[in-house]
Amino acid sequence: MLRIEDLTVAYGRVRAVTGLTMHVEEGEFVGVVGHNGAGKTSILMTIVGTQRPAEGSISYEEQDITRRSPDDILRMGISLVPEGRRIFARLTVGENVRIGGHARRDRAAVAKDLERLRERFPVLAEKWDRSGGELSGGEQQQLAIARALVSAPKLLLLDEPTLGLAPLMVDRVFEILEELHAEGRTILLVEQNAKRTIEAADRTYVMRSGGQIQFQGTSRELSEMSDFETAYIGMAGDGAR
Amino acid sequence: MIGAIDLQVGVDAVSFGALFAVMALGLALLFGVMRLMNFAYGELIMVGGYTMYYTRDFGALPMILITIVVVVFVSVLMELIAFRPVRHAAPVTLLITSFAVSFGLQQVAFMTVAKGRQKGVEPYPWLTDQHHIAGLRLSNLDILTLLVAAGLLIGMTLLLKRTTIGIQLRASTEDYQMAQLVGIRGNRVISFAFAITGLLAAAVCILFVLRTGSLSATMGVTPLLIAFVGGAIGGLGSLTGAALGGFTLGVVINSIQSSLPVDLSGYTLMFAFLFVIVVLVIAPSGLLDLTRRVWSAATTRFEVLNRRAA
C-alpha cells in the first residue's frame, strides 16, 4: 500500500532521515519507535507532503506521491493525527470533526460517519458545541483522531498520540487503535512508547538517530534479536512506560 | 445640551470606528491565513477611489458595483501575481513584497490617474441630508456608514461561523499547515480571503470617498496605518480582536479630533498613538486578551464571593 524507497530528509545540512526504505501493507498495523531526533516525525511529514524529501520516493497504491500537495494526499486516502494534536482550539468540537470531512463529496456518508464517531467518542458528542481549546489533553487527542477518521482514510498515520497523556488515556488511545485495526484499517503509528507500540503493532521499525532503521520485525522477532534488548531497554527508559 | 453634544460626538465616533473595524478585519484575515501584513491594502482603497471617479457619471449604483468588482479583482490579482510566488518564503519576504506592491501601485497611480489636477468625487447631495433623531443630527451618509459597517460585520460573522468556506478560513487562520492536512485547499482559501479583503476594502473606500470626496495616490496610507495599529492593539491573530481594536482606535481618533482645540487638531494621530502605546504596555497580547483576562478574573471573584455567601 505504502512504499518508501531510499528516503532522505534534510533540514539544511542536518539529515533527519537517511536512506530509509520501509513499507506498509493494506490492513497492517505498523509501528515506528525510536528516541527523540530519530527522524520519526520527519517520515510522517514527508509522507503527507508538508516536508519535501532531499532524495528518494514515496508511493501509495502504486502512485508516486513524493511531491504531491498535502490536500491531494489526504484526498487519496492518507490522514495524519499530528504530534501535539493540533486541533483548532477556536473552532467548536463539532466544527473540528466536520472539517475533517470537507474533502469528501459523499455528504450522506459523511453524515453517517459523523454519527458513528459521536457514538465511538461519547466525550466529544457531549462537548460538541464547546470550543476545542476547552478540552483536556486526552479529549483533544480523541478529537484529533476523530477529525482524521472522518476523512475516511485508507491509511491512518499517527504521530506520538500518547505524548503527555495520563496512563488511563494512553490505554484508551491504544484501545481505539486496536479497534480500528480490528476493523481492517491500515495504521502507521509513530511512538516513543516502544513497549506498547511493539505489543499492539503487527510489525515495528526501530529507528536510531539519523533516521535509519536499527531493527525491524514482529514483537516476537524483535524479542528474539540478541542485541535488540540492549537498545530497547535504553529506549524503554526514555519513552516506554 | 452638553449630553446631546457628547452623544453626537459618540455617534460620529462609533460610525468612524465601525469603518476601521471593517478595515482591520480585512487585514487580520490575511495576517491569519498567510502571516501576511498586507501594506498594499491601502492601495485597494486608492484603486477603488479612482474607479469611483471614472464611473461617477454612470449613477450611484453602477458606480458602487463597478468599484466593488474592480477592487475585488485587483485584490485577487495581487495575490496571484505578487504573493502566491512567495507564499512559502520567510515572513520578512512577504512583508517586503507587500511594501513593493504598495509602492508600485502608488507609483503607477502617480504616473497615470493621479497625474495633473487634483481629482475628486462630489458627494451626492442626498447623502448630506440630515435627520434630527432624539436631539442628534444624523446625515444619510452617517446612517449608511453605520448600516454598511454593521451589515459587513454581521455578514462576516455569519460567513465565518455558518458557512463551510468560513469554517475553513477560521481553521486556516489558526493553523494553516494543519488546515491543509485536513484537506483544505490552500489556494482556494487564500484567494477567497483576498476576495473578501477586496470586498471590505471596497466598502471602506466607497464610504470614505463619499465622505471626503478627495482622491490621491496615497489616500489609502492613513486609513491603512490606523487599521493596522488598531488591529495590532486588538490582536491581529484573532478576527474579533482585530475588529475590536480597529473599532476602538477609530472611536478614540474621532473623539480626540472633536475634543482637541483647533490649534492642536493637527496632532490627533500623535495623541491617538500615545493611547496605543499605553494599551500595548497594559495589554501586550491585545485588547481581546485583556478583556478575556478581566472577564475571567471577574467571574472567578464572583464565584468566590458566592461561595463565601453560601
Chai-1 contact restraints between the chains, C-beta under 6 A:
chainA,res_idxA,chainB,res_idxB,connection_type,confidence,min_distance_angstrom,max_distance_angstrom,comment,restraint_id
A,T50,B,Q177,contact,1.0,0.0,6.0,A-B,restraint_1
A,P70,B,Q180,contact,1.0,0.0,6.0,A-B,restraint_2
A,P70,B,L181,contact,1.0,0.0,6.0,A-B,restraint_3
A,D71,B,Q180,contact,1.0,0.0,6.0,A-B,restraint_4
A,D71,B,G183,contact,1.0,0.0,6.0,A-B,restraint_5
A,D71,B,R185,contact,1.0,0.0,6.0,A-B,restraint_6
A,L74,B,G183,contact,1.0,0.0,6.0,A-B,restraint_7
A,L80,B,L181,contact,1.0,0.0,6.0,A-B,restraint_8
A,R86,B,D175,contact,1.0,0.0,6.0,A-B,restraint_9
A,R86,B,M178,contact,1.0,0.0,6.0,A-B,restraint_10
A,F88,B,A171,contact,1.0,0.0,6.0,A-B,restraint_11
A,F88,B,E174,contact,1.0,0.0,6.0,A-B,restraint_12
A,R90,B,E174,contact,1.0,0.0,6.0,A-B,restraint_13
A,E95,B,I167,contact,1.0,0.0,6.0,A-B,restraint_14
A,I99,B,A171,contact,1.0,0.0,6.0,A-B,restraint_15
A,I99,B,V182,contact,1.0,0.0,6.0,A-B,restraint_16
A,G100,B,V182,contact,1.0,0.0,6.0,A-B,restraint_17
A,H102,B,G183,contact,1.0,0.0,6.0,A-B,restraint_18
A,A103,B,G183,contact,1.0,0.0,6.0,A-B,restraint_19
